[in-house]
Amino acid sequence: MTATTIVTYAADRVALLPLFRLADDSDREIESYLQRGTVLVAVEGDEVVGHVQIVDTDVRATCELKSMAVIAARRGQGLGRRLIEAGLAYPRERGATRVVIATTRFASSTYLALKGAFDVFCSKVSRL
């Protein structure tokens, strides 16, 4: 298996739509936030195999993990955890002290991974 690197995504985000659709089943919603914030991607060779999107909020020192997904073939191998860790490190390095989770597809394991890192505020989470 090729080594996985996590990097800031600077290309056209439309290319990431299949990943965003794994995290959100509403194209209308995706369109409303696709270009916001920063997207970090997990890359293996030439293939993007996961992403996490971090956006600022209107609240001081608070960011939101807006979208996160890993392709099916790479799930269960710790890549999601690595993306979350990178997604938390990015705002922490920029002074954030809180993170909001605002997607219905974050699982309880994601919450537990975040819990000790920041003050975590969950919104619209279907399972905790």
Disulfide bonds with the S-S distance in Angstrom:
none
